[in-house]
Amino acid sequence: KKRKYDESYLQYGFTCSSHNNEEQPVCLICKEVLAAESMKPSKLQRHLNTKHATLSKKPIEYFERLLQTSNKEKNTLEKYVTLNDKYLLASYEVSYLIAKTKKPFTIGEQLLLPAAIRMSEIVHGKQYAAEISKIPLSNDTVSKRISDISNDQFQQLLMRLKDSSKFAIQLDESTDISKMAQLLLFVRYIYEGSIHEDILFCRPLEGHTRGKDIYKKVNELFEKEGLNWKNCVGVCTDGAAAMTGQDLGFTAFVKAGNDHITFTHCMIHREALVVKKIAPELNTVFFDAVKIINFIKSRALNSRLFKNLCIDMDSDYTSLLLHAEVRWLSRGRSLKRLLTLKDEVLIFLTEQNSNLADYFHDNLWLLKLCYLADIFDKINDMNLSMQGVCVNMFMLKNKLEAFVKKILIWKNRVESGSLEMFPFTDEYIISNNISKKDTPITKIIVNHLKDMEVYMHRYFPNDIDTQQWICNPFSIEMEEINFLNLKAQEEFAELTSDTTLRLRFSQVPVHEFWIEIKSEYPLLSEMAMNKLLPFCTTYLCESAFSTLTYIKSKYRSTLINVENLLRSALTQI
């Protein structure tokens, strides 16, 4: 039978504490905690007489005062610890918001905290404002908090990757504002029955940016964190020699001993290569248009005068858009803006006595410019449709196939005398009463569309016909999967005969369907995920580089370790 504490034990200088639902005597003088078996007057008396003999004759009132003092200290400590935890949590939450919004660390101490104090003082009074002022948000504190958050997110990601049976990566290299080469790597993996994408790392390349340097950086991280190349099913890069070189590229080093990995050249980069393949007569017009834009945009005075002219003419826009070769959508947008403001541009160039104004008096040159703006605008629409998260090769191949079919439709329509699908071109011909028979623009457009069709087939060969069973398993006949091994064919026969799974397939994304049936049809599920998991574009890397440019601006160019900031800003963990 367990003894219970009695208030009479206070005369021996003892109170009690509870541990695992068991009361234990605690000495008020030396704070020593005795065993539960010592909860006896004789043992408590012996402790007082042997260890505190000088206080053994003290009256019970003395020990009551000690108990009151002890309780006050305990309450004060608990309150202090609780408040400290709240301040710490608030500090982490605000630091995380700063990282998410990609703002400098100093904004916490210089703006957020003073603003919060001022608002609390107005709404609740100075007492609450004084409490808020205790939240630590200094520059170094925010930096440390973001680092802690990022490290925790990184550890969670590693745990997910190790739990996932396979993963795929995309990587790219770029130079930041301080001329430092940054290697960015994203990973796609299976977690909780779905596909997830996250940033794995962003590390600087201190020296060369050759294929072996990139491979060394990635492989070091894999070895350090226990990631295995055997679990990697796909690698997606751009077409740079350092990435795709046959002998010394990054992919060449990865291929050594990893024949199972699927290597993909970013489809958006390939589409950009198709766009560059235009006939010299159209290419000349494009570069002429760039000259005109640069004449106005590259000079501060010209930019101001042109803006004033657009304001006076009540134009929809007040400036042109510069063309940047590295930006996927730049061609279409810059030409479209130039055509929208062509009247304003002509007036301005004439006032400046520039020979560039002569181009706007040439109907054929303007028709070519109109066509380039139209076709680049359509290409931009396709480019945007290929961007996004969790896209797979079947989705992108369908979009590309549809675009090729549209090219054939456009070509046939142009040959029959219709230009309605090219609004700028059609509008210019109608508004200027130009006869389509008297202008060579029709032949130029047809030739360009033919060339584009050829290049689309060259850069995007149709190599997924044998994989249609993955995206349409219930529409495939058994004869169409004869290339699969016996076990896979047997699983496929069972799968396609299951009416419940047929219904389920129509309700969920294709990748979730194959993940769900992994336990029942392991071979088919693995084969399907080997095709669905690899990245098809480096969109995430390109998007992250834009974020990096925003974070590491000219005002924060001394930032070295940007990985923590990028991870906190981009990750979904």
C-alpha positions in Angstrom: 0.0 0.0 0.0 1.4 3.4 -1.0 1.6 6.1 1.7 0.0 9.4 1.0 1.4 12.8 2.0 -0.1 14.3 5.1 0.0 18.0 6.0 1.4 17.2 9.4 4.7 16.2 7.6 5.3 19.9 7.1 6.6 20.1 10.7 9.6 18.0 9.5 10.3 20.4 6.6 8.7 18.3 3.9 6.2 18.9 1.1 5.6 16.5 -1.8 5.8 16.2 -5.6 4.2 13.7 -7.9 6.1 11.5 -10.3 4.4 8.8 -12.5 1.3 9.2 -10.3 3.3 8.5 -7.2 3.8 11.0 -4.4 7.4 11.6 -3.2 8.6 13.7 -0.2 10.6 16.8 -1.0 12.7 18.6 1.6 12.0 22.3 1.6 15.5 23.1 2.9 17.8 21.2 0.6 15.2 20.4 -2.2 16.2 16.7 -2.1 13.5 14.3 -3.4 13.3 11.1 -1.3 11.9 7.8 -2.4 8.2 7.1 -2.0 9.1 4.5 0.7 10.4 7.4 2.8 6.9 8.8 3.2 7.0 8.0 7.0 7.3 10.4 9.9 10.3 8.5 11.3 12.3 8.7 8.1 11.4 12.3 7.5 12.4 13.2 11.1 15.7 11.3 10.7 16.5 13.4 7.5 15.8 16.6 9.3 17.9 15.7 12.4 20.9 14.3 10.5 21.1 16.8 7.6 19.6 19.9 9.0 20.2 19.6 12.8 20.4 23.3 13.4 16.8 23.7 12.0 15.3 20.7 13.7 13.8 22.8 16.5 12.2 25.3 14.2 8.4 25.8 14.6 6.0 24.7 11.9 5.4 28.4 10.9 9.0 28.5 9.7 8.4 25.6 7.3 5.1 27.2 6.2 7.0 30.3 5.1 9.5 28.1 3.2 6.6 26.3 1.4 5.1 29.7 0.4 8.4 30.9 -0.9 9.0 27.7 -2.8 5.5 27.8 -4.4 6.1 31.4 -5.5 9.5 30.6 -7.1 7.9 27.6 -8.9 5.0 29.7 -10.3 7.4 32.4 -11.4 9.7 29.9 -13.2 6.8 28.2 -14.9 5.4 31.6 -16.1 8.9 32.7 -17.3 9.4 29.5 -19.2 5.9 29.6 -20.8 6.4 33.2 -21.9 9.9 32.4 -23.3 8.4 29.6 -25.3 5.8 32.0 -26.7 8.4 34.5 -27.7 10.5 31.8 -29.3 7.6 30.4 -31.3 6.6 33.9 -32.4 10.2 34.6 -33.5 10.2 31.4 -35.6 6.9 32.2 -37.1 7.8 35.7 -38.2 11.2 34.5 -39.5 9.5 31.9 -41.6 7.2 34.5 -43.0 10.2 36.7 -43.9 11.8 33.7 -45.7 8.5 32.9 -47.5 8.2 36.5 -48.8 11.9 36.6 -49.7 12.6 39.8 -47.7 15.9 40.8 -46.0 16.5 39.6 -42.5 16.6 43.2 -41.2 13.0 43.8 -42.0 12.0 42.0 -38.8 13.8 44.4 -36.5 13.5 47.5 -38.6 9.8 47.3 -39.7 7.8 44.3 -38.5 8.6 44.5 -34.8 8.2 48.3 -34.5 4.9 48.1 -36.5 3.6 45.3 -34.3 4.5 47.2 -31.1 2.9 50.4 -32.4 -0.4 48.6 -33.4 -0.6 46.8 -30.1 0.0 50.0 -28.2 -2.9 51.7 -30.1 -5.3 48.8 -29.9 -4.6 47.1 -26.6 -2.4 49.5 -24.6 1.3 49.8 -23.6 1.2 46.6 -21.5 0.7 44.4 -24.5 3.1 46.4 -26.6 5.8 45.8 -24.0 5.2 42.0 -24.3 5.6 42.1 -28.1 8.8 44.0 -27.8 10.3 41.0 -26.1 10.1 38.9 -29.3 13.7 38.5 -30.7 13.8 39.6 -34.3 17.3 40.9 -34.9 19.2 40.3 -38.2 21.3 37.5 -36.8 18.3 35.9 -34.9 16.2 35.8 -38.1 19.0 34.4 -40.0 19.5 31.6 -37.5 15.8 30.9 -37.3 15.5 30.5 -41.1 18.6 28.3 -41.0 17.0 26.1 -38.4 13.7 25.9 -40.3 15.5 25.0 -43.6 17.6 22.3 -41.9 14.5 20.8 -40.5 12.8 20.8 -43.8 15.9 19.3 -45.4 15.9 16.4 -42.9 12.2 15.8 -43.5 12.8 15.7 -47.3 15.7 13.2 -46.8 13.4 11.0 -44.7 10.8 11.1 -47.4 13.3 10.2 -50.1 14.6 7.3 -48.2 11.1 6.0 -47.6 10.3 6.4 -51.3 11.3 3.4 -53.4 12.4 5.7 -56.2 12.9 9.3 -57.2 13.9 11.5 -60.1 15.9 14.7 -60.4 16.2 17.8 -62.5 19.2 20.1 -62.3 20.6 23.3 -63.9 23.4 25.7 -63.4 23.3 29.5 -63.6 25.3 32.5 -62.4 24.0 34.9 -59.8 24.6 38.7 -59.5 27.9 38.2 -57.8 29.2 36.0 -60.7 29.0 32.9 -58.5 27.9 29.7 -60.3 25.0 28.1 -58.5 23.9 24.5 -59.0 20.2 23.9 -58.4 18.7 20.5 -58.0 15.0 19.5 -57.6 13.7 16.1 -56.8 10.4 14.3 -57.5 9.4 11.4 -55.2 6.5 9.4 -54.0 5.0 10.3 -50.6 1.6 9.4 -49.1 0.2 8.0 -52.3 1.1 10.9 -54.6 4.0 12.5 -56.4 5.7 15.4 -54.7 8.4 17.9 -55.9 10.9 19.8 -53.8 14.2 21.5 -53.9 17.0 19.2 -52.8 19.9 21.7 -52.7 21.4 24.9 -54.2 25.2 24.8 -53.9 27.8 27.1 -55.4 30.4 25.7 -57.8 33.6 27.2 -56.6 35.7 26.6 -59.7 34.9 25.2 -63.1 31.3 24.2 -64.2 32.3 21.2 -66.2 30.3 18.0 -66.2 32.6 16.2 -63.8 32.4 19.2 -61.4 28.7 19.1 -61.4 28.6 15.3 -61.0 31.1 15.5 -58.1 28.9 18.1 -56.3 25.8 16.0 -56.7 27.5 12.7 -55.9 29.0 14.1 -52.7 25.6 15.0 -51.4 24.2 11.6 -52.3 27.0 9.8 -50.5 26.8 12.1 -47.5 23.1 11.9 -47.0 22.7 8.2 -47.9 20.9 8.6 -51.2 21.5 5.8 -53.8 21.7 6.3 -57.5 20.0 2.9 -57.9 16.8 4.5 -56.7 17.1 7.4 -59.2 14.9 6.6 -62.3 15.3 9.9 -64.2 17.6 12.9 -64.8 16.4 16.0 -66.7 18.8 18.7 -67.8 19.0 21.4 -70.5 21.1 20.8 -73.6 24.3 22.4 -72.4 27.5 20.5 -73.2 28.4 20.4 -69.5 25.2 18.5 -68.9 24.7 16.3 -72.0 28.2 15.9 -73.4 28.7 12.3 -74.6 32.0 11.7 -72.9 32.5 14.5 -70.3 29.0 15.7 -69.6 27.2 15.2 -66.3 24.9 12.6 -67.8 27.9 10.6 -69.1 29.3 10.3 -65.5 25.9 9.3 -64.2 25.4 6.6 -66.9 28.5 4.8 -65.7 27.0 1.9 -63.8 23.4 3.4 -63.9 21.9 2.1 -67.1 18.4 2.1 -65.6 18.2 5.9 -65.4 16.1 7.7 -68.0 17.8 10.9 -69.3 15.6 13.7 -70.7 16.6 16.9 -72.5 14.2 19.6 -71.2 11.2 19.7 -73.6 10.8 23.4 -73.2 14.4 24.0 -74.2 13.9 21.8 -77.2 10.8 23.8 -78.1 12.9 27.0 -77.8 15.4 25.5 -80.3 12.5 25.0 -82.8 11.5 28.6 -82.4 15.0 29.8 -83.4 14.9 27.8 -86.6 13.3 30.4 -88.9 14.1 31.4 -92.5 16.7 34.1 -93.1 14.1 36.5 -94.5 12.0 36.3 -91.3 15.1 36.3 -89.1 16.3 39.6 -90.7 12.9 41.2 -89.9 13.2 40.0 -86.3 16.6 41.5 -85.8 15.4 44.7 -87.4 12.6 44.8 -84.8 15.1 44.3 -82.0 17.2 47.2 -83.3 14.1 49.5 -83.2 13.3 48.4 -79.7 16.9 48.9 -78.5 17.1 52.3 -80.1 14.2 53.5 -77.9 14.7 51.4 -74.8 18.5 51.5 -74.4 18.7 55.3 -74.2 17.2 57.0 -71.2 16.2 60.2 -73.0 14.5 58.2 -75.8 12.6 56.2 -73.3 11.3 59.3 -71.5 10.4 61.0 -74.8 8.6 57.9 -76.1 6.7 57.5 -72.8 5.5 61.1 -73.0 4.4 60.6 -76.6 2.4 57.5 -75.7 0.7 59.4 -72.8 -0.2 62.2 -75.2 -1.7 59.8 -77.7 -3.6 58.0 -74.9 -2.0 54.7 -75.8 -2.6 51.4 -74.0 1.1 51.1 -73.1 3.8 53.6 -72.5 6.9 51.5 -73.2 8.3 48.7 -75.3 9.6 45.4 -74.0 13.3 44.5 -74.4 14.1 41.1 -76.0 16.2 38.7 -73.9 17.4 35.6 -75.6 17.4 33.5 -72.4 13.7 34.2 -71.7 11.3 31.7 -73.3 8.4 34.1 -73.9 10.5 37.2 -74.8 10.2 37.1 -78.6 6.4 36.9 -78.7 5.8 39.5 -76.1 8.3 42.1 -77.4 7.1 41.8 -81.0 3.4 42.0 -79.9 4.1 45.2 -77.9 6.0 46.7 -80.8 3.1 46.1 -83.2 0.5 47.4 -80.7 2.5 50.7 -80.5 3.7 50.7 -84.2 2.0 54.1 -84.9 3.6 55.7 -81.9 7.0 54.1 -82.8 6.7 55.5 -86.4 6.0 59.0 -85.2 8.9 58.9 -82.7 11.4 57.5 -85.2 10.4 60.2 -87.7 10.8 62.9 -85.1 14.3 61.5 -84.3 15.2 61.4 -88.0 16.1 57.8 -87.7 16.4 55.6 -90.8 14.6 52.8 -88.8 11.4 54.6 -89.6 11.7 53.4 -93.2 10.8 49.9 -92.2 7.3 51.0 -91.2 6.7 52.2 -94.8 7.4 48.7 -96.2 4.2 46.7 -96.3 6.0 43.3 -96.8 8.3 44.0 -93.8 5.3 44.9 -91.7 3.5 41.8 -92.8 6.5 39.6 -91.9 6.6 41.4 -88.5 2.9 40.7 -88.0 3.3 37.1 -88.8 6.2 36.7 -86.5 4.2 38.3 -83.7 1.3 35.9 -84.4 3.3 32.7 -84.6 5.4 33.5 -81.6 2.3 34.3 -79.6 0.9 30.9 -80.4 4.3 29.3 -79.5 4.2 31.2 -76.2 0.8 29.7 -75.4 2.1 26.2 -76.0 5.2 27.1 -73.9 3.0 28.2 -71.0 0.9 25.1 -71.2 4.1 22.9 -70.8 5.1 24.7 -67.6 3.9 23.6 -64.2 4.4 21.0 -61.5 3.8 17.2 -61.7 3.7 17.1 -65.5 4.8 13.9 -67.2 5.9 12.9 -70.7 2.5 11.8 -71.8 0.9 15.2 -71.0 3.6 17.1 -72.8 3.7 14.7 -75.8 -0.1 15.2 -76.2 0.3 19.0 -76.2 3.2 18.8 -78.7 1.2 16.4 -80.9 -1.8 18.8 -80.8 0.5 21.7 -81.8 1.9 19.8 -84.8 -1.7 19.1 -85.9 -2.5 22.8 -85.6 0.5 23.6 -87.8 -0.9 21.4 -90.5 -4.3 23.1 -90.2 -2.8 26.5 -90.4 -0.7 25.6 -93.4 -3.8 24.3 -95.3 -5.8 27.3 -94.3 -3.1 29.7 -95.5 -2.8 27.8 -98.8 -6.6 28.2 -99.3 -6.2 32.0 -98.7 -7.3 32.3 -95.1 -5.2 34.1 -92.4 -7.9 34.3 -89.7 -5.7 32.3 -87.2 -3.0 35.0 -87.4 -4.9 38.1 -86.2 -2.1 40.8 -86.6 -1.4 39.6 -90.2 -5.0 39.3 -91.2 -6.0 42.7 -89.7 -3.1 44.5 -91.4 -4.0 43.0 -94.8 -7.7 44.0 -94.4 -7.0 47.5 -93.1 -4.5 48.3 -95.9 -6.6 46.7 -98.7 -3.7 44.4 -99.6 -4.5 41.6 -102.1 -3.3 38.3 -100.8 -2.4 37.3 -104.4 -0.2 40.3 -104.9 1.9 39.7 -101.7 4.5 36.9 -101.2 3.6 36.7 -97.5 1.4 33.7 -98.1 4.2 31.7 -99.5 6.6 32.8 -96.8 4.1 31.7 -94.1 3.6 28.3 -95.7 7.3 27.7 -96.0 7.9 28.6 -92.4 5.1 26.3 -91.2 6.5 23.4 -93.2 9.9 24.0 -91.7 8.5 24.2 -88.2 6.7 20.9 -88.7 10.0 19.3 -89.8 11.9 20.6 -86.8 9.1 19.6 -84.4 9.4 16.0 -85.6 13.2 16.2 -85.4 13.3 17.5 -81.9 10.3 15.5 -80.6 10.4 12.0 -82.1 7.3 9.9 -81.4 8.9 7.4 -79.0 6.1 6.7 -76.5 3.7 4.6 -78.7 4.6 1.4 -76.8 3.9 3.1 -73.5 0.3 4.1 -74.1 -0.9 1.3 -71.8 0.3 3.5 -68.9 -2.0 6.4 -69.6 -4.9 4.4 -71.2 -4.7 0.9 -69.7 -8.4 0.1 -70.2 -8.4 1.2 -73.9 -5.5 -1.1 -74.9 -5.9 -4.5 -76.4 -3.8 -7.4 -75.2 -2.1 -7.7 -78.6 -0.7 -4.3 -78.1 1.4 -5.2 -75.0 3.1 -8.3 -76.4 6.4 -6.7 -75.8 5.9 -7.0 -72.0 7.1 -10.1 -70.2 4.8 -12.9 -69.1 4.3 -11.7 -65.5 3.4 -8.2 -66.7 1.0 -9.4 -69.3 -0.8 -11.6 -66.7 -1.1 -8.6 -64.3 -2.4 -6.5 -67.1 -5.0 -9.1 -68.0 -6.2 -9.1 -64.3 -6.1 -5.3 -64.1 -8.1 -4.5 -67.2 -10.8 -7.1 -66.2 -11.4 -5.3 -62.9 -14.4 -3.0 -63.3 -13.8 -1.4 -59.9 -10.4 -0.3 -61.0 -11.7 1.0 -64.3 -14.0 3.3 -62.3 -11.1 4.3 -60.0 -8.9 5.1 -63.0 -11.4 7.7 -64.2 -11.5 9.4 -60.8 -7.8 10.0 -59.9 -4.7 11.3 -61.7 -2.9 8.6 -63.6 0.1 8.6 -61.3 -2.0 8.2 -58.2 -3.8 5.3 -59.8 -0.6 3.4 -60.4 0.7 4.2 -56.9 -2.5 2.9 -55.3 -2.4 -0.5 -57.0 1.3 -1.1 -56.2 0.5 -3.8 -53.6 -1.9 -5.7 -56.0 0.0 -5.3 -59.2 3.6 -4.5 -58.2 5.3 -5.2 -61.6 3.0 -3.0 -63.7 3.0 -0.3 -61.0 6.8 -0.2 -61.0 7.1 -0.1 -64.8 4.5 2.7 -65.0 6.1 4.8 -62.3 9.5 4.5 -64.0 7.9 6.4 -66.9 5.7 8.8 -64.9 8.2 9.9 -62.3 11.0 11.4 -64.4 10.9 15.2 -65.0 10.3 16.3 -68.6 11.3 20.0 -68.2 13.6 22.0 -66.0 10.8 24.4 -65.3 11.3 24.2 -61.5 15.0 25.1 -61.8 14.3 28.1 -64.1 11.5 29.3 -61.8 13.8 28.9 -58.8 16.6 30.9 -60.5 14.1 33.8 -60.8 13.5 33.5 -57.1 17.2 33.4 -56.5 17.6 36.6 -58.5 15.0 38.3 -56.4 16.6 37.1 -53.1 20.2 37.8 -54.0 19.7 41.2 -55.5 22.3 44.0 -55.8 21.4 45.0 -52.3 22.2 41.5 -50.9 24.9 40.5 -53.3 27.2 39.3 -50.4 24.9 36.4 -49.6 26.8 33.2 -49.9 24.6 30.4 -48.5 21.3 31.0 -50.4 20.1 27.4 -50.0 18.4 28.0 -46.7 16.6 31.0 -48.1 15.5 29.2 -51.3 14.3 26.1 -49.5 12.2 28.1 -47.0 10.8 30.2 -49.8 10.0 27.3 -52.2 9.4 24.1 -50.3 6.0 22.7 -49.6 7.1 20.8 -46.5 
